[in-house]
Amino acid sequence: MISRKKFAENDTNFLLEFTNFTSTFDVEDDETQLENEEWANKCFGRGTTVRRDFKSHLNSHFVEKCSGNIGEHSFDQFKISSGDILKQIDERYICSECCKSRRFFCYTCYTISPKLDSHLPQIKLPVRIDIIKHIKEIDGKSTCSHALIMAREQVRVFRYPNLPNDWSDDPQKTLLIFPRKGAPTLSQYLDQHYKTVMTAGLDSDVQRKTSTTCSSMNSITSNATSIMNTNICLSTSSGSSWNQCNDHLCFDFPFERVVFVDSTWRQSKTIMNDLRFKRLPAVAIDAEQTRFWRCDQRRPITFLSTIEAIYYFCVQLHTYMSNMAVKENSSISSNDFAELHKRFPPYDGQYDNILFFFKHTFNVIKNRYKL
C-alpha cells in the first residue's frame, strides 16, 4: 500500500511534468512534438498507437532516405559541425521576447538559448536573402528559422502580405527562387546574363576602335590591345552587374537580393498571384533531392524545404562563379582570375553548416521511430 506522503510526492511530480507538457503543446516544433509524445506514451500507455499514426504521415521519400545504410550516411558528404552540443542541452529556456518555453532557439522571435549562443558555427552566405513567410505557416514546423539563426546578418524573414520596402525599383535586381512555369534553372539564368554582358562589352570595344581617328595613334593602339585582352574587373560593390569600368568589364551578381517563399505548396499559390511577385524574375534550382520529413507526397522529390532551397542555391551559385573563370579564361586577366578564385574558391562545404539544425532534427525523427 502506498503511503500518503509517497502518493503526494508522486502526484506533485506528475502535475509538474504535465504542466511542462501542456505549456508547449499549443504550437510545437518537430522535436518538441516527439518529446511530448514520449511523455504521453509513458504516462498514458499509448506508445505503439501514437508512433504508428505519426510514422504513417512521414514522407515516403524521407522514410526511404532513412532506410538501411542510406540513413546512416545521409549527411556524410556534408561538412556540418558536430551536433553534440545539442545533445547536452536538456533544459528549456524562456524566450525573453515572447516568454514561451523553447529548447534551442525561439522560432517566433529568433532568440537563442544562452547555453547554445556561443557554440553555433559561423556562416557567411554569398548573397542577401529575404524569406517571405505565409501568414498561416506554423512557426515550429518551418525550417526558415534555421537560416536566420545561422546567418542572422544576411537573412531576413517577413510575414506575407507584408514585404520589405527596400527592394530595388528595378524588378530585375530582386531574384525570386521558385519553380514557376517556364522559369529557367539558376545555371541557365546566369549563362544567359553573362553571355549578354560579354557580347555587349566586346561590341563596345569594336565601336571605340572604329570611331578612333588616324590622328590618335595612341588611342588606336590602346583600343586594339583592349579588344585582344577584354578583361573582367571584379567589383566588390553590391548589387551591380557587369558594366563597363574604364577598359574592363566590372563584375558582380545581376541581382541585389534573393527571395524565398516559406509556405505549403497550396499556400504558395496566393503569394505567386500577387502582382509584386509576378514582376520578379523567377529561377528554379537545379534538381536536388529533398531530405525533408514533411514534404508533400504529391510533389516531386526535387521540391525542397525552405532551408534546403537556400542551401542548394548558395552552393550552385558559388560553384557556378568558381567555374566561370575556367570557362571564360580567355577573357579574364591573370589578376582578375586570382581575385575571382579568392572570392569563389572551389566549393568545400562553406555553407554546409546552414543545415546544422536540419540534420539534427532529421536524425532525431529517424532515431525516434527507428527508421
N, C-alpha and C positions, 0 to 999 in steps of 0.2 A: 504494500500500500504506500502511495506517495504522500510524504508529509506535506502539511500546509505550506511550510516555508519553501520547500523544494518546488512545489507547484507554483507558488508566487514568482519565484525566480524564472522558471520556465515560461510562465505567462508574460513576464516583463520582456524577456529576450525575444519572444515571438512578436510582441507588439512593436518593439524597436525595429526588427527586421522587416515586418510588414509595412511600417511607416516608410522606411527607405525604399522598399519595393514599389509602393504606390506613388511615391513622390516623383519617380522618373517614368511613370507608365503613361503619361499623357502624350508626350512626343519623344519617341525613343530613337536612338541610333541603333545600328545593327548589333553592335557589341552589347549594348545595354539590354536589348531585347533578349539576347542569348542568356545574359546573367539573370534576368527576371524569370525566364522560362525554367532555368536550372533551379532557382529557389522555389518556384511554384511546384516543380516536379517533386522536390524533396518534401515540401510541406503538405501537398495535396495528393501526391501519388498519381500524377498524370504524365509520367515520363514518356512512355513509348508513344502515346497518342499525340502529344504536342510535337514531339520530334518528327513523327511521320508526317503530320499535317504540314509542318514548316518545310520539310525537305521536299515535299511534293510541289511546292511553289518555287523552289530553286530553279534557276535557268538550266536547261538541259546542257547548254554549252559549258556552263560553269561546272556541272557535275562531271562532264567529260574531261574538262581540264584537270579535275581533282583525282581522276581515276588512275590507279596503278602508279607506275613510275613517273607518269606525266605530272601528277600532282606534287610529287616530291621535288620536282625540278622546274616548277612553273616559272620561277623568277631567277634561275641560275644565270641566265645571260645578262641580267641587270646588275649594275653596281650600286646596290642600295645598302645604306648603312645598317648595321645590326639593330634590331628592334628589342634587344634585351632590356633596355631602359623602360620600355613599355610594360614588360612583364613584372618589373619591380614596383610599379605604381599600383597599389592595391586599394588606395583610398581615393574617394571622390573629393573634389573641391567645390566650393561655392563661387560661382561666377560673380565678379564684382559689379557687373553691369545689370544682369537680369536676376541675380540671386537664385539661379537654378543650380541643381546639383549636376556636375559634369565630371568626367573621368580624366581625359587627356586635354581636351580643349572644348570651348563652348562653340557649338556650330551655329549659334544665333548671333552672338556678339564677337566671336573670334578671339576671345581671351584664351590664354594657355595656362595649364596647370603650373603652379610655381615649381613643382618638382621636375618639370619637363622643359621649362623655358630655356635654360642654358644648354640643353643637351641635344636640341634639334640640329640636324645638319643644315648648312647654309647653301642656298641655291641662288644663282643669278640667271634669269631667263634671257633669251636673245631679243625679246620684244615686250612691249607693254600690253597687258591683257585686261579686257573688260568682260565680266561674266554677267549676262542678263538672266536673272532667275525668275521663273514663272511664280506668280503670287501664291499659287496652290501647291507648289513643290514643297514637300516636307523637309525641313532643315536637317533633321537627324538621319535621313536616308539619302541625302545628296552628297556627292563627292566634291562639289565645287569648293567647299570649305578647306579641303586639303591643300588646294592650290594657294589660297590666300594665307594660310598658316605657314606654308613652306616658302613662299616668295611674296611676302607682305608688301614690299616696296614696288613691285611691278604688277600686282594683281588687284583689281577692284571688283566688288560684287554689287549689283543693283537689282532691285525688285521691280519687275515689269508690272505696270507700264511706265515706271519711272526710268528714264535714260539719262546718261551723263550729258551735261550741257557744254562740254569742252571738245566734242568731236569736231573735226575739221569741216568747214563748209563744203569742201570738195569731197563728195562721197567716195571717190577713189582712194582717199587716204585712210579709210576705215575698212578693214577686210573682215568679212563675215565667214566663219567656218561652219558650213552646214551643207549637207548633201542635197542641195536644191536641184531640181530638174535642169539638166544642161550645164551644171556647174563643173568647171574643169578641176582636175586634181591640182595640188599645190605645185608639183613639178611642171605641169603643163602651163599653169598661170605664170610662173617665173620664167620659163622658156620663152613664152611669147613676149613678156615685158622686156627682158634683156636683149632679145633679138631685135626688137623695135628700136631700142635705145642705141644699140651698137650700130645699126644701119643709119640712124639719124646722125650719129656722131661722125661716121665716115663720109656721109653726103655733105655735111657741113664743112669738112676739111677740103673736099673737092671744090666746093663753091668758093672757098677762100683762095684756093690756088688759081682758079680760072679768072678771078677778078683782080688778081695782082698785076700791076703794070710792069713793063720792061725796065722802068727807071728804078724799081725797088728790088734790086738783085738780092739784097739780104733777106727781104721778106719772102722772095720766091724760094730761096734755099731753106728758110725756116719752115715754110708750108710743106715743101717736098719731104722734109725729114718727118714732119708731123704725120703725113699720110702713111709713110712706111712704118712708123712706130706709133700707132694710135694707143696711147697709154690710158690706163684707168686710175684715176685719183681716188683714193679711199677716204671719203669724207666721214668724219665722226659725228656730224650734226644729225640729230634725229629727225626722221620724217622726210628727208629729201630723197629725190630719185636720182637717176643717173643724168645729171645735167652737165653741160659743158662748163669747165672751170679752166680758164686760160686755154692751153692747148691739150688738155686732158679731158677725160670723162669722169665726172665726180660720181662716186658710188654710194648708195645706201638703199635700204629697202623701199619699195614703191608704196608703202603704207606706213602710217604712224601708229595705229592701234589695231589689235586683232580682237574680234568679238566672238564669244562662245555663248551658246544658249543652254541654260540648265533647266530642263523640264522633261516630262514624259514626251514621247513622240506625238501623242494625241494633243497635249497642251501646246506643243511647238507650232501647230497649225495657226493658232491665234496670233502668235508672235510673228510668224512668217507672212501673215496677211497684213501686217502693219506697214504702212507706206514708208515709215522711217527705216524699215529693214529691206523693203523691196528695192530701194535706191542704192543699197550697198552691193558691191561686187561679192559674189559668194564663191568659195573654194571648198572642195572636198578633200579630205585626207586620203593619201594613197592607202590602199587596202591593208588593214591590220586587223587581227582577230581580238575580240574583246575577252577579258577575263572577269567581267563584272557578273556578280551573282544575281542581279535583279533585272537584267536586260529583257526586253520584250521578246517573248518566244516567237512572235510572228515576224520579227525583223531579222535581217541577215546577221551573221556572226561578225561582220565588219562594222556594224553600228556600235559605236563606243560609248562608254560612260564619259562624263564631262572631264574628269581628271585624266583619263586615258587619251581623250582627244587633244587636250592641252599638251600632254607629254609627247605624243607622236607628232604633233605639229612642230613642236620645238626641235625634235630630233631630225625630222625631214627637212626643215628649213636650214638647220645647221649643216647637215650633210650636203645639201644642195650647194650652199655657199662654199663649203670646203672643197667640193669637187669642181666648182666653177673655174677656178684658176687653172686647173688641169685642162678643162675643155676649151678654155679661151686663152691658153698660154701665149699664143702668138700676138695677143692684143694687150698683154699686161707686162709692164716693165718689171725688172727684177726687184726694185724697191717695193712696188705695189704688190708684187707677188708675195714677198716676205710679209708685208703688212696684212694681206688677206689671210694668210695662214696663221698669223699671230692671233687674229681675231677669231678665226674659224679653223682651228686645227682639226685633224681627223677626229671624228666623234669617238669619245672614250668614256661614256657614262656621265657626262657633265650634268645632265638634267634628270638622271635616274632617280634621285632622292625625292623628286616631287611625288613619287609613288610610295613614299615611306609608310604613310597610314593605310594606303590602299593594300599594300602587300600584307600588312599586319591583320587587317580585317579579313582579307582573303583566307589567311591561314587560320584565324580564329574560327570562322564558319566551317572551313574544311575539317578541322580537328574536332570541333564540337559535334558534328554529325557523322564523323568517321567516314568521310568520303575518300 
